[in-house]
Amino acid sequence: MFFGLEWYWWMLLLVLLVISVPLKIGFLTWWNKRRQEKKKEKYGKWGDEE
């Protein structure tokens, strides 16, 4: 097959890709939300300082 890999390796790679994309999107949204909360917390705690 392609690049010397059997069909089941391509299926495995495809499954891993399909699973990893939503997990990555979920992690990035969580990370951004967490970062914004920390920034608000820092701003509220110290007043005008950034």
Long-range contacts (C-beta under 8 A, 24 or more apart in sequence): none
